[in-house]
């Protein structure tokens, strides 16, 4: 039986895609694959079956990755032929810039000499100091305004995607339909702790804050919307700034507030 022909019959769209790991800047990594589906390719929320890539997305978060549709085809066979051409042209199997650990062929994957992907990834991430090393690299990358702005713009771009927004709305609807989850959320909203936090937010809006940048530049910003706009303009965490004003020793764990200080001027 011709499996590709069967897939062509069952699916309306066939395309070749490329996924890019955008971090760290200057050392991006890629994945090229083929996909058949019944939704338009630009609305398809598929992110490959590569164990290497899945592990990277799990560790970093999908926000660090971008998906690009390289070409669309009438049949699965045509899409596979284009993938084969690209794999051969780039040599993805032996190219360290690619997550692909095998070259696509007409009927199978060529994995000669490769060990279990899952085993290799587990071995790598279980190594001493590996997670701490990646944490420090991320902090360093996000300590620059350009890196923070790129991350912010990428997040905004994701929410411009209607399918991405719909996915999150549907997820929240499913959670709310669960009686246990609904009961827990309602209990949270009615708790004394939640009401106290709501009162704290009202007080925060009436305060003025002195914010000092890593270069020593000083800003006086009012709480509430002005504070949110300031944080947005400088690609900072609004919540992190307010927490820093209450806990001077606090440093936002992703590194966006490294070098910044924030304190309350008036109460």
DAFENVEN-V878393 format. One record per residue. N is the residue number from 1. RES is the residue in one small letter. PSI is psi in whole degrees, -180 to 180 (NA if undefined). D_FIRST is the distance of its C-alpha to the first C-alpha in whole Angstrom. Layout:
{{N RES PSI D_FIRST} {N RES PSI D_FIRST}}
This chain:
{{1 x 137 0} {2 x 102 4} {3 x -42 6} {4 x -39 9} {5 x -39 8} {6 x -42 8} {7 x -39 11} {8 x -39 13} {9 x -37 13} {10 x -23 14} {11 x 148 17} {12 x -33 20} {13 x 144 21} {14 x 126 19} {15 x 161 22} {16 x 133 23} {17 x 163 26} {18 x 129 29} {19 x 133 31} {20 x 129 34} {21 x 109 37} {22 x -12 40} {23 x 144 42} {24 x 148 44} {25 x 133 45} {26 x -9 45} {27 x 44 42} {28 x 153 39} {29 x 158 36} {30 x 165 33} {31 x 132 29} {32 x 129 26} {33 x 176 23} {34 x 145 20} {35 x 139 20} {36 x 135 18} {37 x 176 20} {38 x 12 22} {39 x 159 25} {40 x 138 27} {41 x -39 27} {42 x -14 30} {43 x 1 30} {44 x 122 27} {45 x 34 29} {46 x 136 26} {47 x 39 28} {48 x 165 25} {49 x 8 23} {50 x 124 26} {51 x -38 28} {52 x -49 31} {53 x -41 31} {54 x -41 31} {55 x -41 34} {56 x -43 35} {57 x -39 35} {58 x -40 36} {59 x -40 39} {60 x -29 40} {61 x 145 39} {62 x -21 37} {63 x -22 40} {64 x 2 40} {65 x 147 36} {66 x 139 35} {67 x 133 32} {68 x 132 32} {69 x 114 29} {70 x -39 29} {71 x 154 26} {72 x 151 24} {73 x 159 21} {74 x -28 20} {75 x 161 16} {76 x -40 14} {77 x -43 14} {78 x -40 18} {79 x -42 19} {80 x -38 17} {81 x -39 18} {82 x -39 22} {83 x -43 21} {84 x -44 21} {85 x -45 24} {86 x -43 26} {87 x -44 25} {88 x -41 26} {89 x -41 29} {90 x -28 31} {91 x 51 29} {92 x -32 29} {93 x -38 28} {94 x 10 32} {95 x 116 33} {96 x -14 35} {97 x -5 35} {98 x 141 32} {99 x -22 30} {100 x 125 27} {101 x 15 27} {102 x 153 24} {103 x 131 23} {104 x 136 19} {105 x -177 17} {106 x -29 14} {107 x -9 12} {108 x 173 14} {109 x 140 18} {110 x 104 21} {111 x 26 23} {112 x 126 25} {113 x -2 29} {114 x 145 28} {115 x 175 30} {116 x 125 29} {117 x -47 29} {118 x -43 30} {119 x -39 33} {120 x -43 34} {121 x -41 35} {122 x -40 36} {123 x -42 39} {124 x -51 40} {125 x -15 41} {126 x -4 43} {127 x 148 45} {128 x 125 48} {129 x 0 49} {130 x -48 46} {131 x -40 46} {132 x -39 50} {133 x -45 49} {134 x -35 46} {135 x -44 49} {136 x -38 52} {137 x -44 49} {138 x -43 48} {139 x -43 52} {140 x -42 53} {141 x -40 51} {142 x 5 52} {143 x -7 55} {144 x 144 55} {145 x -39 56} {146 x -41 53} {147 x -41 50} {148 x -40 51} {149 x -41 51} {150 x -42 48} {151 x -42 47} {152 x -46 49} {153 x -36 47} {154 x -39 44} {155 x -42 44} {156 x -41 46} {157 x -38 43} {158 x -42 40} {159 x -13 42} {160 x -16 42} {161 x 114 38} {162 x -37 38} {163 x -34 35} {164 x -45 37} {165 x -43 40} {166 x -39 38} {167 x -43 36} {168 x -38 39} {169 x -45 41} {170 x -38 38} {171 x -43 39} {172 x -36 42} {173 x -44 42} {174 x -38 40} {175 x -43 42} {176 x -26 45} {177 x -16 44} {178 x 116 44} {179 x -39 48} {180 x -43 48} {181 x -44 47} {182 x -44 50} {183 x -42 52} {184 x -40 52} {185 x -42 52} {186 x -38 55} {187 x -38 57} {188 x -46 57} {189 x -28 58} {190 x 0 61} {191 x 156 62} {192 x -36 65} {193 x -42 63} {194 x -43 61} {195 x -36 64} {196 x -41 66} {197 x -38 63} {198 x -39 64} {199 x -37 67} {200 x -39 67} {201 x -36 65} {202 x -41 68} {203 x -39 70} {204 x -37 68} {205 x -23 68} {206 x -3 72} {207 x 157 72} {208 x 141 72} {209 x 142 70} {210 x 120 71} {211 x 130 68} {212 x 127 68} {213 x 168 66} {214 x -24 65} {215 x 0 67} {216 x 0 70} {217 x 134 70} {218 x 141 71} {219 x 141 70} {220 x 119 71} {221 x 136 69} {222 x 149 69} {223 x 175 67} {224 x -136 64} {225 x -42 63} {226 x -38 65} {227 x -41 63} {228 x -41 60} {229 x -39 60} {230 x -46 62} {231 x -41 59} {232 x -44 56} {233 x -35 58} {234 x 10 58} {235 x 48 55} {236 x 172 56} {237 x 118 56} {238 x -46 58} {239 x -39 58} {240 x -40 59} {241 x -46 62} {242 x -38 63} {243 x -38 63} {244 x -34 64} {245 x -28 67} {246 x -31 68} {247 x 88 66} {248 x -26 68} {249 x -7 66} {250 x 138 62} {251 x 126 60} {252 x 128 57} {253 x -23 54} {254 x -4 52} {255 x 2 55} {256 x -20 55} {257 x 11 59} {258 x 126 60} {259 x -13 63} {260 x 151 64} {261 x 152 66} {262 x 132 67} {263 x 158 70} {264 x 131 72} {265 x -45 75} {266 x 152 76} {267 x NA 76}}
